[in-house]
Amino acid sequence: MKLSIKLKLDGAYLPSFNKNFSHLNYVFKKDFLLFGSAHNLKEIRIKEKQKVNKIFLSSIFKKNKNFLGINKFKIISGFSRNQFIALGGISQKNVKLIGLTRSKGFAGISYFEKKKGP
């Protein structure tokens, strides 16, 4: 947090494992955005207490240990007034399904990754 203030950045990111509240002692510029990530309701509650502006909620499509799927994503995000960004396994084939959730956007490396070949 100190570095983002020193460099006059527009925001910072708090990963799901960060449960620290010390950043609340700092004074940020007016339009500073604080992002956080979560995988379940308990982590969402922590991010709310950390006063994040938007929460990356994963994994909506990627079938890993944090897999939610569309229905669970909708249910979990419905317990909070925060804005959510869908994350995990998003591709050209399933990106339209995000519209079924209350997500304000999506993020994903593989979605924006340049494909190899012609």
N, CA, C and O atoms as CSV, one atom per row, in Angstrom:
chain,resi,resn,atom,element,x,y,z
A,1,MET,N,N,0.812,-1.183,0.000
A,1,MET,CA,C,0.000,0.000,0.000
A,1,MET,C,C,0.861,1.255,0.000
A,1,MET,O,O,0.582,2.218,-0.714
A,2,LYS,N,N,1.921,1.226,0.820
A,2,LYS,CA,C,2.804,2.390,0.870
A,2,LYS,C,C,3.382,2.702,-0.503
A,2,LYS,O,O,3.489,3.862,-0.903
A,3,LEU,N,N,3.752,1.642,-1.216
A,3,LEU,CA,C,4.345,1.831,-2.537
A,3,LEU,C,C,3.330,2.410,-3.525
A,3,LEU,O,O,3.676,3.281,-4.322
A,4,SER,N,N,2.095,1.942,-3.481
A,4,SER,CA,C,1.087,2.464,-4.400
A,4,SER,C,C,0.787,3.937,-4.115
A,4,SER,O,O,0.496,4.698,-5.038
A,5,ILE,N,N,0.855,4.336,-2.863
A,5,ILE,CA,C,0.673,5.750,-2.516
A,5,ILE,C,C,1.873,6.558,-2.989
A,5,ILE,O,O,1.725,7.624,-3.587
A,6,LYS,N,N,3.060,6.034,-2.713
A,6,LYS,CA,C,4.295,6.729,-3.092
A,6,LYS,C,C,4.389,6.926,-4.602
A,6,LYS,O,O,4.821,7.979,-5.072
A,7,LEU,N,N,3.982,5.910,-5.358
A,7,LEU,CA,C,4.041,5.993,-6.825
A,7,LEU,C,C,2.812,6.664,-7.433
A,7,LEU,O,O,2.702,6.782,-8.653
A,8,LYS,N,N,1.900,7.099,-6.583
A,8,LYS,CA,C,0.669,7.777,-7.011
A,8,LYS,C,C,-0.129,6.929,-7.994
A,8,LYS,O,O,-0.621,7.422,-9.009
A,9,LEU,N,N,-0.247,5.638,-7.671
A,9,LEU,CA,C,-0.999,4.719,-8.525
A,9,LEU,C,C,-2.494,4.934,-8.343
A,9,LEU,O,O,-2.931,5.571,-7.385
A,10,ASP,N,N,-3.271,4.392,-9.277
A,10,ASP,CA,C,-4.727,4.544,-9.248
A,10,ASP,C,C,-5.418,3.491,-8.395
A,10,ASP,O,O,-6.616,3.596,-8.131
A,11,GLY,N,N,-4.677,2.475,-7.963
A,11,GLY,CA,C,-5.307,1.433,-7.177
A,11,GLY,C,C,-4.309,0.390,-6.715
A,11,GLY,O,O,-3.111,0.466,-6.990
A,12,ALA,N,N,-4.851,-0.593,-6.000
A,12,ALA,CA,C,-4.038,-1.697,-5.489
A,12,ALA,C,C,-4.907,-2.945,-5.416
A,12,ALA,O,O,-6.134,-2.875,-5.480
A,13,TYR,N,N,-4.243,-4.083,-5.281
A,13,TYR,CA,C,-4.913,-5.375,-5.260
A,13,TYR,C,C,-4.587,-6.114,-3.971
A,13,TYR,O,O,-3.425,-6.200,-3.572
A,14,LEU,N,N,-5.621,-6.649,-3.317
A,14,LEU,CA,C,-5.439,-7.462,-2.116
A,14,LEU,C,C,-5.842,-8.897,-2.436
A,14,LEU,O,O,-7.024,-9.166,-2.645
A,15,PRO,N,N,-4.894,-9.818,-2.478
A,15,PRO,CA,C,-5.233,-11.215,-2.782
A,15,PRO,C,C,-6.089,-11.841,-1.681
A,15,PRO,O,O,-6.190,-11.305,-0.577
A,16,SER,N,N,-6.691,-12.964,-1.993
A,16,SER,CA,C,-7.618,-13.614,-1.060
A,16,SER,C,C,-6.945,-14.013,0.252
A,16,SER,O,O,-7.599,-14.039,1.295
A,17,PHE,N,N,-5.658,-14.323,0.216
A,17,PHE,CA,C,-4.966,-14.743,1.440
A,17,PHE,C,C,-4.587,-13.562,2.337
A,17,PHE,O,O,-4.195,-13.765,3.486
A,18,ASN,N,N,-4.699,-12.329,1.826
A,18,ASN,CA,C,-4.380,-11.140,2.610
A,18,ASN,C,C,-5.584,-10.789,3.488
A,18,ASN,O,O,-6.627,-10.371,2.987
A,19,LYS,N,N,-5.431,-10.961,4.769
A,19,LYS,CA,C,-6.515,-10.678,5.704
A,19,LYS,C,C,-6.146,-9.510,6.625
A,19,LYS,O,O,-6.708,-9.350,7.708
A,20,ASN,N,N,-5.199,-8.710,6.170
A,20,ASN,CA,C,-4.657,-7.594,6.930
A,20,ASN,C,C,-5.545,-6.354,6.770
A,20,ASN,O,O,-6.122,-6.140,5.704
A,21,PHE,N,N,-5.655,-5.543,7.817
A,21,PHE,CA,C,-6.459,-4.331,7.776
A,21,PHE,C,C,-5.623,-3.062,7.931
A,21,PHE,O,O,-6.180,-1.973,8.075
A,22,SER,N,N,-4.310,-3.183,7.905
A,22,SER,CA,C,-3.440,-2.027,8.141
A,22,SER,C,C,-3.576,-0.956,7.062
A,22,SER,O,O,-3.300,0.214,7.326
A,23,HIS,N,N,-3.996,-1.330,5.854
A,23,HIS,CA,C,-4.141,-0.353,4.775
A,23,HIS,C,C,-5.243,0.676,5.074
A,23,HIS,O,O,-5.270,1.739,4.453
A,24,LEU,N,N,-6.131,0.380,5.996
A,24,LEU,CA,C,-7.206,1.307,6.344
A,24,LEU,C,C,-6.672,2.540,7.079
A,24,LEU,O,O,-7.389,3.529,7.225
A,25,ASN,N,N,-5.431,2.488,7.537
A,25,ASN,CA,C,-4.809,3.622,8.227
A,25,ASN,C,C,-4.240,4.652,7.264
A,25,ASN,O,O,-3.916,5.765,7.680
A,26,TYR,N,N,-4.111,4.308,5.990
A,26,TYR,CA,C,-3.519,5.203,5.011
A,26,TYR,C,C,-4.567,6.118,4.392
A,26,TYR,O,O,-5.756,5.801,4.352
A,27,VAL,N,N,-4.095,7.256,3.914
A,27,VAL,CA,C,-4.966,8.188,3.199
A,27,VAL,C,C,-4.668,8.029,1.711
A,27,VAL,O,O,-3.538,8.227,1.267
A,28,PHE,N,N,-5.701,7.667,0.949
A,28,PHE,CA,C,-5.549,7.468,-0.485
A,28,PHE,C,C,-6.119,8.657,-1.241
A,28,PHE,O,O,-6.931,9.413,-0.706
A,29,LYS,N,N,-5.691,8.818,-2.484
A,29,LYS,CA,C,-6.261,9.889,-3.290
A,29,LYS,C,C,-7.729,9.570,-3.602
A,29,LYS,O,O,-8.180,8.438,-3.422
A,30,LYS,N,N,-8.441,10.551,-4.057
A,30,LYS,CA,C,-9.891,10.479,-4.204
A,30,LYS,C,C,-10.380,9.301,-5.047
A,30,LYS,O,O,-11.308,8.607,-4.631
A,31,ASP,N,N,-9.796,9.058,-6.197
A,31,ASP,CA,C,-10.269,8.025,-7.122
A,31,ASP,C,C,-9.519,6.704,-6.993
A,31,ASP,O,O,-9.541,5.891,-7.918
A,32,PHE,N,N,-8.865,6.482,-5.880
A,32,PHE,CA,C,-8.094,5.258,-5.664
A,32,PHE,C,C,-9.029,4.056,-5.590
A,32,PHE,O,O,-10.006,4.077,-4.841
A,33,LEU,N,N,-8.739,3.005,-6.363
A,33,LEU,CA,C,-9.555,1.795,-6.374
A,33,LEU,C,C,-8.819,0.666,-5.666
A,33,LEU,O,O,-7.625,0.450,-5.876
A,34,LEU,N,N,-9.541,-0.031,-4.844
A,34,LEU,CA,C,-8.973,-1.161,-4.123
A,34,LEU,C,C,-9.703,-2.422,-4.584
A,34,LEU,O,O,-10.913,-2.558,-4.401
A,35,PHE,N,N,-8.952,-3.330,-5.177
A,35,PHE,CA,C,-9.484,-4.599,-5.667
A,35,PHE,C,C,-9.087,-5.711,-4.715
A,35,PHE,O,O,-8.026,-5.658,-4.093
A,36,GLY,N,N,-9.935,-6.713,-4.605
A,36,GLY,CA,C,-9.617,-7.879,-3.799
A,36,GLY,C,C,-10.110,-9.122,-4.495
A,36,GLY,O,O,-10.927,-9.040,-5.411
A,37,SER,N,N,-9.627,-10.267,-4.076
A,37,SER,CA,C,-10.110,-11.516,-4.664
A,37,SER,C,C,-10.657,-12.399,-3.548
A,37,SER,O,O,-10.231,-12.329,-2.396
A,38,ALA,N,N,-11.626,-13.239,-3.942
A,38,ALA,CA,C,-12.260,-14.137,-2.981
A,38,ALA,C,C,-12.709,-15.396,-3.711
A,38,ALA,O,O,-12.898,-15.403,-4.927
A,39,HIS,N,N,-12.874,-16.466,-2.928
A,39,HIS,CA,C,-13.310,-17.743,-3.489
A,39,HIS,C,C,-14.554,-18.279,-2.793
A,39,HIS,O,O,-15.160,-19.251,-3.245
A,40,ASN,N,N,-14.926,-17.642,-1.697
A,40,ASN,CA,C,-16.088,-18.105,-0.940
A,40,ASN,C,C,-16.660,-16.944,-0.128
A,40,ASN,O,O,-16.099,-15.849,-0.117
A,41,LEU,N,N,-17.771,-17.192,0.544
A,41,LEU,CA,C,-18.465,-16.143,1.287
A,41,LEU,C,C,-17.632,-15.595,2.446
A,41,LEU,O,O,-17.673,-14.396,2.722
A,42,LYS,N,N,-16.886,-16.450,3.119
A,42,LYS,CA,C,-16.040,-16.004,4.233
A,42,LYS,C,C,-15.004,-14.981,3.739
A,42,LYS,O,O,-14.782,-13.954,4.382
A,43,GLU,N,N,-14.382,-15.268,2.609
A,43,GLU,CA,C,-13.386,-14.346,2.053
A,43,GLU,C,C,-14.041,-13.065,1.541
A,43,GLU,O,O,-13.425,-12.000,1.591
A,44,ILE,N,N,-15.277,-13.151,1.050
A,44,ILE,CA,C,-16.002,-11.951,0.614
A,44,ILE,C,C,-16.239,-11.034,1.809
A,44,ILE,O,O,-16.069,-9.820,1.702
A,45,ARG,N,N,-16.624,-11.600,2.930
A,45,ARG,CA,C,-16.860,-10.806,4.144
A,45,ARG,C,C,-15.593,-10.097,4.605
A,45,ARG,O,O,-15.650,-8.958,5.067
A,46,ILE,N,N,-14.463,-10.761,4.482
A,46,ILE,CA,C,-13.182,-10.133,4.840
A,46,ILE,C,C,-12.894,-8.975,3.895
A,46,ILE,O,O,-12.464,-7.909,4.336
A,47,LYS,N,N,-13.122,-9.171,2.618
A,47,LYS,CA,C,-12.883,-8.104,1.631
A,47,LYS,C,C,-13.816,-6.919,1.874
A,47,LYS,O,O,-13.424,-5.770,1.672
A,48,GLU,N,N,-15.035,-7.188,2.302
A,48,GLU,CA,C,-15.952,-6.095,2.640
A,48,GLU,C,C,-15.407,-5.290,3.816
A,48,GLU,O,O,-15.466,-4.060,3.804
A,49,LYS,N,N,-14.881,-5.966,4.825
A,49,LYS,CA,C,-14.303,-5.285,5.984
A,49,LYS,C,C,-13.035,-4.521,5.612
A,49,LYS,O,O,-12.698,-3.517,6.240
A,50,GLN,N,N,-12.336,-5.007,4.585
A,50,GLN,CA,C,-11.142,-4.324,4.090
A,50,GLN,C,C,-11.505,-3.145,3.185
A,50,GLN,O,O,-10.624,-2.423,2.720
A,51,LYS,N,N,-12.797,-2.954,2.936
A,51,LYS,CA,C,-13.339,-1.843,2.149
A,51,LYS,C,C,-12.834,-1.824,0.709
A,51,LYS,O,O,-12.478,-0.768,0.186
A,52,VAL,N,N,-12.803,-3.000,0.068
A,52,VAL,CA,C,-12.423,-3.047,-1.339
A,52,VAL,C,C,-13.582,-2.533,-2.191
A,52,VAL,O,O,-14.744,-2.629,-1.796
A,53,ASN,N,N,-13.252,-1.982,-3.368
A,53,ASN,CA,C,-14.267,-1.453,-4.276
A,53,ASN,C,C,-14.868,-2.544,-5.156
A,53,ASN,O,O,-16.069,-2.543,-5.427
A,54,LYS,N,N,-14.036,-3.458,-5.594
A,54,LYS,CA,C,-14.485,-4.544,-6.466
A,54,LYS,C,C,-13.799,-5.838,-6.032
A,54,LYS,O,O,-12.670,-5.833,-5.541
A,55,ILE,N,N,-14.524,-6.958,-6.230
A,55,ILE,CA,C,-13.997,-8.256,-5.815
A,55,ILE,C,C,-13.917,-9.187,-7.023
A,55,ILE,O,O,-14.904,-9.386,-7.732
A,56,PHE,N,N,-12.740,-9.748,-7.247
A,56,PHE,CA,C,-12.579,-10.817,-8.234
A,56,PHE,C,C,-13.075,-12.094,-7.576
A,56,PHE,O,O,-12.526,-12.519,-6.559
A,57,LEU,N,N,-14.100,-12.707,-8.137
A,57,LEU,CA,C,-14.657,-13.926,-7.567
A,57,LEU,C,C,-14.363,-15.077,-8.515
A,57,LEU,O,O,-14.733,-15.028,-9.688
A,58,SER,N,N,-13.704,-16.106,-8.013
A,58,SER,CA,C,-13.326,-17.218,-8.882
A,58,SER,C,C,-13.580,-18.546,-8.195
A,58,SER,O,O,-13.709,-18.591,-6.972
A,59,SER,N,N,-13.649,-19.545,-8.899
A,59,SER,CA,C,-13.479,-19.673,-10.337
A,59,SER,C,C,-14.840,-20.007,-10.961
A,59,SER,O,O,-15.491,-20.976,-10.571
A,60,ILE,N,N,-15.251,-19.204,-11.919
A,60,ILE,CA,C,-16.580,-19.378,-12.485
A,60,ILE,C,C,-16.657,-20.547,-13.464
A,60,ILE,O,O,-17.659,-21.262,-13.480
A,61,PHE,N,N,-15.621,-20.760,-14.281
A,61,PHE,CA,C,-15.656,-21.848,-15.259
A,61,PHE,C,C,-14.538,-22.871,-15.097
A,61,PHE,O,O,-14.736,-24.049,-15.395
A,62,LYS,N,N,-13.370,-22.442,-14.631
A,62,LYS,CA,C,-12.229,-23.349,-14.499
A,62,LYS,C,C,-12.463,-24.326,-13.355
A,62,LYS,O,O,-12.665,-23.919,-12.211
A,63,LYS,N,N,-12.434,-25.601,-13.668
A,63,LYS,CA,C,-12.732,-26.627,-12.666
A,63,LYS,C,C,-11.492,-26.960,-11.846
A,63,LYS,O,O,-10.752,-27.897,-12.144
A,64,ASN,N,N,-11.293,-26.159,-10.807
A,64,ASN,CA,C,-10.197,-26.393,-9.869
A,64,ASN,C,C,-10.780,-26.485,-8.458
A,64,ASN,O,O,-11.992,-26.632,-8.301
A,65,LYS,N,N,-9.945,-26.400,-7.448
A,65,LYS,CA,C,-10.452,-26.539,-6.075
A,65,LYS,C,C,-11.368,-25.389,-5.669
A,65,LYS,O,O,-12.125,-25.520,-4.707
A,66,ASN,N,N,-11.315,-24.266,-6.382
A,66,ASN,CA,C,-12.163,-23.110,-6.088
A,66,ASN,C,C,-13.342,-22.984,-7.044
A,66,ASN,O,O,-13.980,-21.932,-7.088
A,67,PHE,N,N,-13.645,-24.019,-7.803
A,67,PHE,CA,C,-14.684,-23.970,-8.824
A,67,PHE,C,C,-16.047,-23.648,-8.216
A,67,PHE,O,O,-16.475,-24.281,-7.251
A,68,LEU,N,N,-16.725,-22.648,-8.800
A,68,LEU,CA,C,-18.053,-22.258,-8.349
A,68,LEU,C,C,-19.138,-22.634,-9.360
A,68,LEU,O,O,-20.177,-23.175,-8.983
A,69,GLY,N,N,-18.900,-22.349,-10.632
A,69,GLY,CA,C,-19.946,-22.512,-11.626
A,69,GLY,C,C,-20.857,-21.287,-11.601
A,69,GLY,O,O,-20.758,-20.456,-10.699
A,70,ILE,N,N,-21.732,-21.174,-12.576
A,70,ILE,CA,C,-22.589,-19.995,-12.694
A,70,ILE,C,C,-23.567,-19.876,-11.524
A,70,ILE,O,O,-23.699,-18.803,-10.936
A,71,ASN,N,N,-24.244,-20.957,-11.188
A,71,ASN,CA,C,-25.265,-20.886,-10.136
A,71,ASN,C,C,-24.693,-20.516,-8.774
A,71,ASN,O,O,-25.236,-19.647,-8.091
A,72,LYS,N,N,-23.613,-21.156,-8.375
A,72,LYS,CA,C,-22.992,-20.848,-7.087
A,72,LYS,C,C,-22.429,-19.423,-7.089
A,72,LYS,O,O,-22.487,-18.718,-6.081
A,73,PHE,N,N,-21.879,-19.007,-8.252
A,73,PHE,CA,C,-21.365,-17.645,-8.404
A,73,PHE,C,C,-22.485,-16.643,-8.136
A,73,PHE,O,O,-22.297,-15.673,-7.402
A,74,LYS,N,N,-23.654,-16.885,-8.737
A,74,LYS,CA,C,-24.802,-15.991,-8.557
A,74,LYS,C,C,-25.258,-15.958,-7.104
A,74,LYS,O,O,-25.551,-14.888,-6.568
A,75,ILE,N,N,-25.319,-17.109,-6.471
A,75,ILE,CA,C,-25.772,-17.182,-5.079
A,75,ILE,C,C,-24.816,-16.452,-4.149
A,75,ILE,O,O,-25.238,-15.628,-3.337
A,76,ILE,N,N,-23.528,-16.754,-4.268
A,76,ILE,CA,C,-22.526,-16.143,-3.386
A,76,ILE,C,C,-22.457,-14.634,-3.602
A,76,ILE,O,O,-22.404,-13.879,-2.632
A,77,SER,N,N,-22.455,-14.184,-4.853
A,77,SER,CA,C,-22.371,-12.746,-5.119
A,77,SER,C,C,-23.639,-12.025,-4.670
A,77,SER,O,O,-23.606,-10.818,-4.431
A,78,GLY,N,N,-24.747,-12.739,-4.552
A,78,GLY,CA,C,-25.995,-12.140,-4.095
A,78,GLY,C,C,-26.006,-11.783,-2.621
A,78,GLY,O,O,-26.885,-11.046,-2.174
A,79,PHE,N,N,-25.047,-12.289,-1.855
A,79,PHE,CA,C,-24.971,-11.999,-0.426
A,79,PHE,C,C,-24.212,-10.713,-0.121
A,79,PHE,O,O,-24.019,-10.372,1.046
A,80,SER,N,N,-23.780,-9.997,-1.153
A,80,SER,CA,C,-22.989,-8.792,-0.950
A,80,SER,C,C,-23.430,-7.697,-1.914
A,80,SER,O,O,-23.930,-7.972,-3.004
A,81,ARG,N,N,-23.240,-6.471,-1.498
A,81,ARG,CA,C,-23.549,-5.327,-2.365
A,81,ARG,C,C,-22.341,-4.891,-3.187
A,81,ARG,O,O,-22.452,-4.019,-4.049
A,82,ASN,N,N,-21.201,-5.492,-2.922
A,82,ASN,CA,C,-19.998,-5.158,-3.686
A,82,ASN,C,C,-20.161,-5.508,-5.151
A,82,ASN,O,O,-21.015,-6.313,-5.522
A,83,GLN,N,N,-19.332,-4.894,-5.978
A,83,GLN,CA,C,-19.303,-5.241,-7.392
A,83,GLN,C,C,-18.327,-6.393,-7.580
A,83,GLN,O,O,-17.259,-6.428,-6.970
A,84,PHE,N,N,-18.718,-7.343,-8.444
A,84,PHE,CA,C,-17.908,-8.534,-8.669
A,84,PHE,C,C,-17.392,-8.584,-10.091
A,84,PHE,O,O,-18.050,-8.137,-11.031
A,85,ILE,N,N,-16.198,-9.140,-10.226
A,85,ILE,CA,C,-15.562,-9.392,-11.508
A,85,ILE,C,C,-15.377,-10.900,-11.603
A,85,ILE,O,O,-14.739,-11.510,-10.745
A,86,ALA,N,N,-15.944,-11.505,-12.662
A,86,ALA,CA,C,-15.822,-12.960,-12.848
A,86,ALA,C,C,-14.391,-13.305,-13.253
A,86,ALA,O,O,-13.745,-12.566,-13.995
A,87,LEU,N,N,-13.918,-14.425,-12.758
A,87,LEU,CA,C,-12.540,-14.830,-12.989
A,87,LEU,C,C,-12.467,-16.347,-13.046
A,87,LEU,O,O,-13.141,-17.033,-12.278
A,88,GLY,N,N,-11.658,-16.868,-13.944
A,88,GLY,CA,C,-11.376,-18.297,-13.963
A,88,GLY,C,C,-11.999,-19.085,-15.088
A,88,GLY,O,O,-13.192,-19.383,-15.054
A,89,GLY,N,N,-11.200,-19.428,-16.091
A,89,GLY,CA,C,-11.641,-20.301,-17.176
A,89,GLY,C,C,-12.508,-19.627,-18.221
A,89,GLY,O,O,-13.221,-20.310,-18.957
A,90,ILE,N,N,-12.469,-18.324,-18.306
A,90,ILE,CA,C,-13.310,-17.599,-19.261
A,90,ILE,C,C,-12.687,-17.700,-20.652
A,90,ILE,O,O,-11.498,-17.443,-20.840
A,91,SER,N,N,-13.526,-18.084,-21.624
A,91,SER,CA,C,-13.062,-18.243,-23.002
A,91,SER,C,C,-14.067,-17.589,-23.951
A,91,SER,O,O,-15.119,-17.106,-23.532
A,92,GLN,N,N,-13.718,-17.586,-25.232
A,92,GLN,CA,C,-14.619,-17.039,-26.254
A,92,GLN,C,C,-15.949,-17.796,-26.259
A,92,GLN,O,O,-16.992,-17.220,-26.571
A,93,LYS,N,N,-15.912,-19.068,-25.920
A,93,LYS,CA,C,-17.114,-19.911,-25.970
A,93,LYS,C,C,-18.079,-19.643,-24.816
A,93,LYS,O,O,-19.292,-19.752,-24.995
A,94,ASN,N,N,-17.569,-19.300,-23.654
A,94,ASN,CA,C,-18.451,-19.143,-22.503
A,94,ASN,C,C,-18.590,-17.711,-21.988
A,94,ASN,O,O,-19.263,-17.492,-20.981
A,95,VAL,N,N,-17.980,-16.743,-22.645
A,95,VAL,CA,C,-17.998,-15.361,-22.153
A,95,VAL,C,C,-19.418,-14.794,-22.083
A,95,VAL,O,O,-19.708,-13.990,-21.197
A,96,LYS,N,N,-20.294,-15.188,-22.984
A,96,LYS,CA,C,-21.667,-14.674,-22.967
A,96,LYS,C,C,-22.453,-15.157,-21.748
A,96,LYS,O,O,-23.415,-14.508,-21.337
A,97,LEU,N,N,-22.056,-16.284,-21.171
A,97,LEU,CA,C,-22.736,-16.815,-19.991
A,97,LEU,C,C,-22.549,-15.936,-18.758
A,97,LEU,O,O,-23.321,-16.024,-17.803
A,98,ILE,N,N,-21.526,-15.089,-18.782
A,98,ILE,CA,C,-21.284,-14.182,-17.659
A,98,ILE,C,C,-22.451,-13.205,-17.513
A,98,ILE,O,O,-22.713,-12.699,-16.421
A,99,GLY,N,N,-23.143,-12.946,-18.615
A,99,GLY,CA,C,-24.311,-12.078,-18.568
A,99,GLY,C,C,-25.433,-12.629,-17.701
A,99,GLY,O,O,-26.334,-11.883,-17.319
A,100,LEU,N,N,-25.397,-13.911,-17.383
A,100,LEU,CA,C,-26.404,-14.520,-16.513
A,100,LEU,C,C,-26.141,-14.218,-15.038
A,100,LEU,O,O,-26.992,-14.486,-14.189
A,101,THR,N,N,-24.986,-13.672,-14.734
A,101,THR,CA,C,-24.614,-13.362,-13.349
A,101,THR,C,C,-24.762,-11.863,-13.118
A,101,THR,O,O,-25.079,-11.114,-14.042
A,102,ARG,N,N,-24.534,-11.437,-11.903
A,102,ARG,CA,C,-24.555,-10.001,-11.613
A,102,ARG,C,C,-23.142,-9.410,-11.645
A,102,ARG,O,O,-22.861,-8.406,-10.990
A,103,SER,N,N,-22.279,-10.038,-12.401
A,103,SER,CA,C,-20.900,-9.598,-12.527
A,103,SER,C,C,-20.827,-8.293,-13.322
A,103,SER,O,O,-21.556,-8.112,-14.297
A,104,LYS,N,N,-19.953,-7.399,-12.904
A,104,LYS,CA,C,-19.752,-6.119,-13.586
A,104,LYS,C,C,-18.671,-6.207,-14.650
A,104,LYS,O,O,-18.389,-5.220,-15.328
A,105,GLY,N,N,-18.069,-7.364,-14.803
A,105,GLY,CA,C,-17.024,-7.538,-15.796
A,105,GLY,C,C,-16.371,-8.894,-15.621
A,105,GLY,O,O,-16.814,-9.716,-14.819
A,106,PHE,N,N,-15.315,-9.111,-16.379
A,106,PHE,CA,C,-14.578,-10.356,-16.271
A,106,PHE,C,C,-13.109,-10.104,-16.537
A,106,PHE,O,O,-12.740,-9.098,-17.142
A,107,ALA,N,N,-12.286,-11.009,-16.087
A,107,ALA,CA,C,-10.847,-10.937,-16.305
A,107,ALA,C,C,-10.355,-12.349,-16.570
A,107,ALA,O,O,-10.905,-13.316,-16.042
A,108,GLY,N,N,-9.337,-12.463,-17.376
A,108,GLY,CA,C,-8.781,-13.779,-17.646
A,108,GLY,C,C,-7.600,-13.724,-18.581
A,108,GLY,O,O,-7.629,-13.033,-19.599
A,109,ILE,N,N,-6.582,-14.441,-18.239
A,109,ILE,CA,C,-5.369,-14.459,-19.056
A,109,ILE,C,C,-5.620,-15.193,-20.359
A,109,ILE,O,O,-5.263,-14.696,-21.427
A,110,SER,N,N,-6.224,-16.361,-20.290
A,110,SER,CA,C,-6.408,-17.159,-21.500
A,110,SER,C,C,-7.376,-16.502,-22.483
A,110,SER,O,O,-7.264,-16.725,-23.689
A,111,TYR,N,N,-8.314,-15.705,-22.003
A,111,TYR,CA,C,-9.253,-15.030,-22.898
A,111,TYR,C,C,-8.528,-14.006,-23.768
A,111,TYR,O,O,-8.835,-13.864,-24.952
A,112,PHE,N,N,-7.571,-13.298,-23.183
A,112,PHE,CA,C,-6.870,-12.232,-23.892
A,112,PHE,C,C,-5.541,-12.699,-24.501
A,112,PHE,O,O,-4.867,-11.927,-25.183
A,113,GLU,N,N,-5.173,-13.936,-24.260
A,113,GLU,CA,C,-3.923,-14.478,-24.763
A,113,GLU,C,C,-3.989,-14.632,-26.280
A,113,GLU,O,O,-4.989,-15.099,-26.824
A,114,LYS,N,N,-2.928,-14.239,-26.944
A,114,LYS,CA,C,-2.882,-14.385,-28.393
A,114,LYS,C,C,-2.687,-15.854,-28.748
A,114,LYS,O,O,-1.806,-16.523,-28.209
A,115,LYS,N,N,-3.515,-16.344,-29.658
A,115,LYS,CA,C,-3.436,-17.743,-30.085
A,115,LYS,C,C,-2.255,-17.911,-31.035
A,115,LYS,O,O,-1.934,-17.021,-31.822
A,116,LYS,N,N,-1.616,-19.079,-30.941
A,116,LYS,CA,C,-0.479,-19.386,-31.814
A,116,LYS,C,C,-1.009,-19.910,-33.143
A,116,LYS,O,O,-2.076,-20.519,-33.213
A,117,GLY,N,N,-0.253,-19.662,-34.170
A,117,GLY,CA,C,-0.623,-20.162,-35.497
A,117,GLY,C,C,-1.318,-19.110,-36.343
A,117,GLY,O,O,-1.518,-17.981,-35.897
A,118,PRO,N,N,-1.684,-19.478,-37.560
A,118,PRO,CA,C,-2.280,-18.506,-38.487
A,118,PRO,C,C,-3.669,-18.076,-38.128
A,118,PRO,O,O,-4.266,-17.263,-38.835
